[in-house]
Amino acid sequence: MTQAPPTPRNFRTNDPPLEGASILVTGGTGSFGRAFTRSVLQRFRPGRLIVFSRDELKQYEMQQELDGASAPIRFFIGDVRDRDRLELALRGVDYVIHAAALKHVPAAEYNPFECINTNVLGAENVVNAAIRAGVKRVIALSTDKACNPINLYGASKLAADKIFVAANNLSGRDGPRFSAVRYGNVVGSRGSVVPLFRRLAASGAKSLPITDPRMTRFWITLPQGVDFVLSCLATMEGGEIFVPKIPSMRTVDLAAAIAPQLPYESIGVRPGEKLHEVMISDDDSRNTIEMADRYAILPGFPSWRGESTYKGRFPFVREGFRYASDTNPEWLDAKALQTMLADLDRG
């Protein structure tokens, strides 16, 4: 496997018109929501930034972190399962970032009804509330696990992707536009293997648990994820699933880069887990265009909004193209990962 260190990816290519705008983030107290809020407050002067989530303690802690921020921040206790509460929160809102989800794969397998209620019915509620409130644009956060899913979490996010793509046909010519972004594992996010490995190494563990030495994953940092979402929010037409070009890394190489002094112990692939993740399947390739730093899976059916501005500007990928973590031409090496971790620690 040839590992070519990737060129540092900067997705800060376009800025959406957020000056004076009202923005709402569902699941706003999660890892992404916190990073998104900090970035928006540093780069723009929004009229309102609304954090919508169901955990009052996390909202309180986030409020303390942002104490002194000049922008008007609002904290709404609410759940995406509650359409009425969503509609109240979305009054006067211009842009919605839908980040709320149940994401833990084993938990979703054990609690399937809860996963469906949040990830699928919650997506439907966001769409209906956004249409009724007359927001301008909605970006939903998806996952690599939504492509050819083998677990309920991935299947629920695929259903959510389909809901957001089809929502453009429900919103009317002048209604909200809906799109999704799909990316891989986030370095340092809660639940990520990176803080687990670091915690084990610091606590004196004798080895690091690896599910399978062949396993590969896509990797992106939180700041890159935020920049990618913002740039997609600026350029979206509606109906796209945006996929960033990001590097892959084997889990054993990740473990070796974080704790080179520790051996790894293979514990076996967990239920619902893949050896390699795919973000664009060969079936999606017929509708996928390639840009300099990303791909966009376009809707499989024509939109009545009018002719797409993508036509003729960007090439379609070859039929049968597959964007997977094991065949990705861009790979992280230990030095590049350490640079990403240092940036994470400074942030």
Secondary structure, DSSP 8 states (H G I E B T S, - for coil): -----------TT-----TT-EEEEETTTSHHHHHHHHHHHHH---SEEEEEES-HHHHHHHHHHTTT-SS-EEEEE--TT-HHHHHHHTTT--EEEE------HHHHHH-HHHHHIIIIIHHHHHHHHHHHHT-SEEEEE--GGGSS--SHHHHHHHHHHHHHHHHHHHS-TTS-EEEEE---EEET-TT-HHHHHHHHHHTT-S-EEES-TT-EEEEEEHHHHHHHHHHHHHH--SS-EEEE---EEEHHHHHHHH-TTS-EEE----TT--SS-EEE-TTGGGGEEE-SSEEEE--SS--TT---TTTTTS-B--TT--EETTT-S-B--HHHHHHHHHHHHH-
